[in-house]
Amino acid sequence: MGTVRFCLAMLVVYFHVRAAEHFGISLPDGRLAVQLFYVISGFYMALILNEKYVAPSLNSTFYSNRFFRLWPPMMAVMALVIVQFWVTGEVLLFRLTNTTDQFLTYVRALDASALTYLFLTNVFILGQDWIWFLRFDPSTGVTWCPFTICPSHNGASFLVNHPTFTIAIEATYYLVSPLILRRSLRWPLTLCALGLVYHVVAHVAGWNPVVWSYHFVGSAAFFYFLGACAYHGYVRFSGLQPAAPLRIVMVRIEPWGYLVALGAALLVYKQEGAFDSLIIASLLALCIPLLFHRTRNVPLDRKVGDLSYGIYLVHYPLYLLLLENFGPVRGAVLTLLGVVPTALLLYLVVEAPIDRWRQRRVRSKTPAGSVRST
């Protein structure tokens, strides 16, 4: 599963640096990669809530461990970005390039409620997804102005690290997960079905797909709870008797076979149809029980997967900096070459020490033999 996460993270990088335009090699949309991340997150959250944080008394530990998994690396990258702005005297954000003085002058003119909202969402993650529906203006205050629908939208330009709004969406689902994912398959299956209905309604009604099928927090329900359903498939697969014909056939197929099949499906669809992301996500959900079964004890797969979060965090600020100094093509190349070493440095300095601490604090509160950390 770590290899899948790594590949999805690199697809997001490829999408953001506009590599398809520069190099003529078209790969699946980065938005699709994010939606597939939601599927994997749903699977892992169902896994750990049923096999690690098994009792309601462990909910506070679950929430705090999620916080310490997401927040410190995110703050480390944000701090570096802000230092870069001060040192260079230039603010580089999503669709915004300005001098530091000009940017601060605009921000200081905003009212207190807008400044409070921007500060809290940038620092504490939750609420970043709603910035994509807002405009911040000194004269009119905070107004409803959805991205791609409203030409004067500027809310997304106030995120210090543009892609982290999807982490806010995931964090929203983490908040409700202990209340839902410890239950029977019926609950995630029902919510997944409702999420599917939402996407069908959005398409039939002609709602803007970028806004309402991607940026809106409710659009992730299908993917997240589909991943939780995949966990129940994993439990049932693991419970099959060793001699069961289905288990013998599936286990003997190498994980790379599933990855090749999924990759082929990605290349065929490329999210050109209205429901392609739903189809690809369903294919991934079918593969997850088998992939996890075969890779859960593979150290190399785990180490590769550990880089995915860092790649996601560092790639966009790195790209904006390189784009400004080296131009579109060289900036894209240097980002693709430099994102993995940068993510590795973030992992070694920030993520790995905190993860060891997280596992120590939870080990004494969970049953022996619990699943591996996540």
N, C-alpha and C positions, 0 to 999 in steps of 0.2 A: 504493500500500500504506500510505502514511502516513495517509491519510484513514481507512482501515479501522481502523488502530491507535488513532487519536484517538477514533473513534466507540465502539470497544470500551471504551476507558478511561472515557469518559463514561457508558456503560451501567453500569459498575461503580459509579461515583459515584451515579447515579440509584437503583441498587439499595440501596446502603448508607444513603442518606439517607431511605429509605422513601418515595420520591416517589410511587410508585403508590398508596400508602395516602392520602397527603395530597391529591393532585391528581386521582385517579381515572383516570389514564392508565397503562395497563399496558404495560410494555415487557419484552423478554426478560430472564431471570434474569441477575444479575451473575455467577453461577458459570459460566454458559454463556459469557459474554464472556471470562472467564479461560481457559477451556478452548480457546477460539478463539485466544487469545494464544499458547497452547502450540503450536498448529498453525503460526502465523506464525513463532514462534521456531525450530521445527524446520526450516522452509524456509530461514530466514536462516543458521542454523548450517551446514546442508548447503551453502548457496551459498558462504559465505566459506571453509569448509574445503576446498572443491574449486576455488575460484577466487582465493583470497587466501592463506590459510595452507595452501599446497598440499603442503608437505613435513613429515614428522614432526619435522624439526629446528625447525619453527616452532611446535610444540605449546606450549612455554613462553611464547612471545609471545602465542599465542591465549589461554591461561589468564590471563596477567597483564592482557591487554587487556579480557577479560571482567570481571575483578575491578575494574579501574579504571573500567569503564563502570557497574557496579552499585553499588559500595561507597561512593564519596565522596558522591553525592547522598543515598544512604540515611542515611549518618552525619550529613550536614548537617541533614536533617529530624529525625533522632533527637535531635541536640543541641538544636535549637530546642524540641522537645517537652519535654525534660528541664528546660530553662531556664524554660519556661512553668510546669511543675509547681512549681519553686522560687519563682518570682515570685508565683504565685497561691495557693500553699499547698494546692493541690488536685490530686490525681492523677486523670486521666480516661483510662481504658483500656477495652478491650472488656469490656462487662458489669461494669465496676468503677468506682465513683466513691468516692473516699476522701480524707481529708486526707493531706497529705504525711507527717506524723508517724505517723499510724496505719499507713500503707502501709509505711513504713520499719521500723516496729516488727515488723510481720509478716514482712517479708523478712529482717530480721536474725535472726529465730528459726529460719529454715531452716538445714539442715545444709550443710556446706561443698560437698558434691557437687552439691546442688541449686543453690546460688548459683553455682558454677562453670559448670554447664550453662546456666543462664539468662544469665549474662554472655556466655559464648562464643557462644551462638546469637543473642542480640540484636546482638552486635557483628560477628560474622563470618558471619551469614546461615544457613549450613548447619546443619540440625537444627531450624530453626524449625517445620517441618511436623510434627515428632514431638511438639511441645509440645501439639498438639491431642489427643493420646492420653494425657496425663499429668495427675496432680494433685500439687500441691506443698503439703505440710502440715508444720508444725513438729513435730508429734507422730508422724506416720506416715512422714515423709520423702516420697520420690517414689514414687508408685504408678500403676499402669495404670488409666486412667479416661477413656475416649474421649468426646469432645464429642458431645452429643445422646444418647448411650447411658447414660452415667454421670451421674446428677443432681448429684453433688458436684464435677464437673469444674471446675477453675479454671486449668488450664495456660495457656489462650489469653489470660487476663487479665494474664499477665506478659510479653506482647509489647509493647514500647514503641510499635510501629506495626503494628497488627493485620493489614493485608493483606499484609505482606511475607513471610509464610510461603509464598506462591505463588512468590516470587522464589527462595526456598530450594529449592523443587521444581525450578524451571528450572535452577538452578545445579547440582543433582545430575545432570541430564541433560547439562549442558555438560561435566562431568567425563569422561563416557564418550564424548562425541561424536567426538573425534579418532580413537578406536579403531573407530568404526562408520561414520560418515557419509562417510568418504572411499572407502568400499568401493562395490560395485555396488548396484544397486537391490534385490537379493535380501535384503540385510541389513536395511535399514529396513522393507522390505515384510514380512519375517518378524516383526520386532518389533512392527510395527503390527498384524499379524494376531493375535499373542499378546495384545496389549493389548485387542483386540476380544473375544477369547475370555474374557479376565478380566472385562470388563464384563458379558458374557452370563452367566457363572457367578455373578457377584455378584448379578445380578438374579434369576436362577432360585433361588439359595440364600436370597434374601430378606435379604441383608446391608443394613445401614443405608446408603442411597445418599449421604447427606451425608458420612458418614465414609469409606466404602470406595470410593465412586465420585468423590470430589472431594478430600478432605483427604489420603488415602493417596497417597504418592509414586508407587506403581506404577500408579495409575489414570490418570496423565498420559501413559503410554507410547503409548497409541493415538493421542492427539492430536499429540504431539511427533514421532513417527516418521511419522505421516501427512503432516505438513508436510515432512519430509525426502523422502518419496515425491513430493510436489508439486514439489520441486526437480528431480527426474529428469524429471517431466513438462515442466517449463520448458525443460530442456536439449533434450529431443526436439522440443518445439514450436519452439524457436529454430533448430534444425537443419533444419527443413522448408525446401524450396526456396521462394523468394518467390512462384512461380506456383502453388504447391500450393493446390487449392481450399479445403481446410480452413483453411489459414493466411489466405487472402484474406478468407474470411467472418469469422474470429475477430478479425483485426487491425482490420477496418473497424468493428467494434462498439466504441463508445466505452466506456471503463472505467466510466462512470457506469451504463451498462446492466447490467453485472455487479453493481455495488453495489446497484442497485434490485432486481434479482432475488434477491440474497442477503438484502436487508432484508425483502422480501416473505416469504421463507421464514422468517425470524426471527419476524415478526409472526404467521405462521400457527401455528408450533409452540410458541413460548414455553416450551419445555422441560416440557410437561405430560405427555408420555409417557416411558416408561422409557429409550428409545433416541433421543430427539429430539436430544440434544446430539451423538450420534454421527452422525446424519443431517446436521445443520447443519454440523458440522465437515467432513464429506465434501464437501458443496456448496462450502464455502469452499476446500478443497484443490483442487477442480476449477477454481475461479475464479483462484486465486493465480498460475499461470503467465501468464495473460492480463493480469491486473491489474498484475503486476510488469513485464511487457514494455512496457505502455503508460505506466506512471508512473515508471519507474526514473530517468528523466532530467527529471522535472518538479520544479523547485526548490520550488514552493509545497507540493506534496504532501509532500516531504521535511521541510519546516519544520513543517508541521502534525503530522506523525508524531513529530517530535522532542519534542513536548510530552507524549506519551502516558505516558512513564515518570514524569515529574514529576507529572502529574495523579494517577497511581496512588499515588505516594508521599505527596503532601500532603493528599489529599482526606479521609482518615479522621481524622487529628488535627485538621484544620480543622473538620470537621463536629462532632466531640465538643466542641470549644471553643465553637462557635456554638450548638450544641444546649443546652449548659449555660447560656448567657447570653441566648438569644433564644427558646428553646422549639422544639418539633419542626417546625412549619410554617415559621416564619421562618428557623430554623436551616437547614432543607433548601434554601430559596430562596437564602439568602445563600451557602451552600456551592456550589450550582450556578452562581451568578454569579461567585463569587470564586475558584473552583478553577483556572480557566485563567490569569488574571493571576498568581496565586501560582506556578503551575507555570512560567510564562514567566520570572518572576523567578529561580526556581531554575535554570532552563536557562541564562539569561544569566550568572548569577554563578558557578555551579558546573559545570554539565554542559558548556557550550560550550567554556570554556577547557581543560578536561581532555580533551575530545574532540579538540581541535586538537593537543594534545600526544600523544595516543594515535596519531593518524594520522601524525604526524611520526616517531614511534619505529618504526612498522611499515613506513613507506614504503620505507625503505632495505633492508628484508629481504624484500620481496615483488616479484614480477615487475611490470614496467611494464604499465599497462592493466588492473590488477586491478579488481574490482568496487568500487562505492562503499562508503564506510564504513558499519558497522553495529555 
